[in-house]
Amino acid sequence: MILSRGGWLVAVLALALGSVGPAWAQTPPPAPAMSAPPGAAKEEAKPKTLWDEFKLFSYIEMGATFNLNGGSKGVPGSTAGDWTNTLRYYDIYQGYTFNMAEFSIKRDPDEAFPFGMGLVLAAGQDAQKNHSIGIFRDTDDVFPFRNTPWFDLQEAYLSARAPIGNGPTVKVGKFVTLLGYEVIESPSNLNYSRGYLFTLAVPLTTTGVLAGYTFTDWLSVQGGLVLGWDRSDTDNSGPSGTGQIAVTPVKDLSTALNFIVGPEISGDKNPIRWVIDLTANYTGISNLTLGVNFDYGWQANDVFLTSQDLGNTSAQWYGIAAYAAYDFLKDFRVALRQEWFNDVDGVRTATVGGVTLFSTTATLQYNIWKGLYARGEYRHDNANEPVFSCRPAAVCTEKSQDTLSVSLYYKFF
């Protein structure tokens, strides 16, 4: 369901930005300086305008994924003829897909002008899976949300800075989650496919209010109240709390401890769900990037368990992912991801009795031309239960899955 408030927000912001016109393009490099004649006064540098402080980001991506084991067919949420890759998020479909077209414009508030904003508009098959409940998605829509619009209001918020100390900031609206190492935007990830932690362990977006403060150049905190996991309506019995403590203990090593806790609708109940998320990233070695992500989640009275009349209806899940990427020969990057995820009670994967998942992913990226990148990826998934190569009525026959993917994306700015 498309909410009217979401619609008028997009329309007003789009109209305002549209009036800017050609200013969206990148500013061309200045012409070479010419020597001034003797005695001439030096020309003053052009002052920085407010528009220069806006951060623009835009890209398009398409790809194709091929399942070497055949894959699944006729799974819930897909049409009868769809061949899919089990337990995948964006790369669930086999064959060619137009993944995403995104435009982002953001400005952080500062001392000179204490107001900011963020607007991220997206379209494509990936955008369908990013909808927040209450904006382009209803509670009864089923993943992969083929019946929902191809476009999404991914982020829309206003922010302000208070003139106190280093300037605490407040953000109000819809914004991406604080949790996780991987992000929605494919060019910002080391691999083409998203891992289990991104897909199963944490939310994608939140809607509410978030306050932040930077104490030093190595310590900052954020915290606030949101409406829940990927939710922009008020159907939960109360808000969720979310927060982050970001620490840079040494140069080139960034770490963050994130959390979200609050009631989430599960059947006819509103039990508490919470997740603790830890991320770390190191870039201190030339051309090398190292990363790690750990998640632990818990929920009481999950409907997946209560429907089975089990005595213990609380659920837990946890996992860890390690990343390594190396840039070589100027235009190439190779990236590896090793991941382990334990869905103890099966609530995140809808697997009776639970399942443990393993994944190894290798991605090669080539910078073809300025802004244009190609990727090739091999991924092997393994499980301790047959959860792959599924057919209608949830009959799955395989404990492993191998896929090959190719993709192309272009960054405009």
Disulfide bonds with the S-S distance in Angstrom:
Cys390-Cys396 1.96
